[in-house]
């Protein structure tokens, strides 16, 4: 009997479209003899739909038509099972579309990668692939992740966090506080977004003002870091759980400007270059996503530096308590050859499958391992105590005021 897997994608996020591509790639890679893949598209209004055409990225050119021939659904738990049901139920036909055994979220960014969707699955007692609520939330919050990594002894750049409201209340005071934190050039980031959205460098006060206003249009919390002017970006994925981790090949994404942009990551249209120029992730499902960006794969690193980065990636994965597959992004300062952990992506674009293919692990094998990791975590959680057998309500007199009485 096949395992019913709900593949959740889309969501209320600036990375919505990237998630659609990741979903099509993931569905194409999975073993359809073992798994029944049920697509669950989450619209930008946070409404859920299912239907076979939802896994075809080209169909989103006419979204109203696509949703019109798809079925709106919601999730409920009843008698130990999680049902995907029609919404509204209607008078005719069966309300249950499918029973889900496992959720496989490939949502990127806010409202999906940040722990909110994972918390929904946990409330339903539905096993799910990837990092849990705490690790997902910490990975999305750049300030929190930096504090955790620093506390674990991992190298990170210093950061200055403030809220956009502080800037709006007194711009000059906020600008002076940032300048007191570190000299120019600086990098300004929304605190809880990925894919380089809203990130920009600042070389003077006027540029800082512009960068803050850009970042504040995407997030309430802002993070400022010193900008490394002579550096390389190196990425490495990690897969596993708290008991075992494995690091992928390293890549060097290539930018067309001063920093690696959203366009570089998802619209570059380039192919891998360098030692392994022939390695291609492939446009599975009709879109390349992160797998189509311009990169050196593997990154041109000496053996010691590569091992250092892989070890740091696994330590960062464990420090945040991650699970499944995570891409860890690094900054390599060319001036002193020092490596800094930049950020963790708990649901990376294209699930970083191209980094695993570069060292011989197929996308299908990777998805199989992710499913098994999720099922293993669920078995471990079933051993935990989730309730207290002492029913304090049984002895409560009528009209009792509880602890306050």
Protein Blocks (a to p, Z undefined) as FASTA:
>chain_A
ZZdddddeejjdfklmmmmmmmmmmmmmpcfklpccddddddfkopacddfklmmmklmm
mmmlmmmmpccdddddeehiacdddddebjndcfblbdcfbdcdfbehehklnommmmmm
mmnopacedjdfklmmmmmmmmlmmmmmmmnopacdddddddfklmmmmmmlmmmmmmmm
pccddddddfkbghhioiacdfbfklmmmmmmmmmmmombdcdddddfbdcddddddedd
fkbccdddddddddfbfbdcfklmmmnopacehjklmbcgbjghhiakjmlpccdddddd
dfklmmmmmmmmmmmmmmnopghjadddddddfklopacdfbdcfbdghhlmmmmmmnop
afklmmmmmmmmmmmmmmmmmmpcfbdfbdfklmpcehiabjmZZ
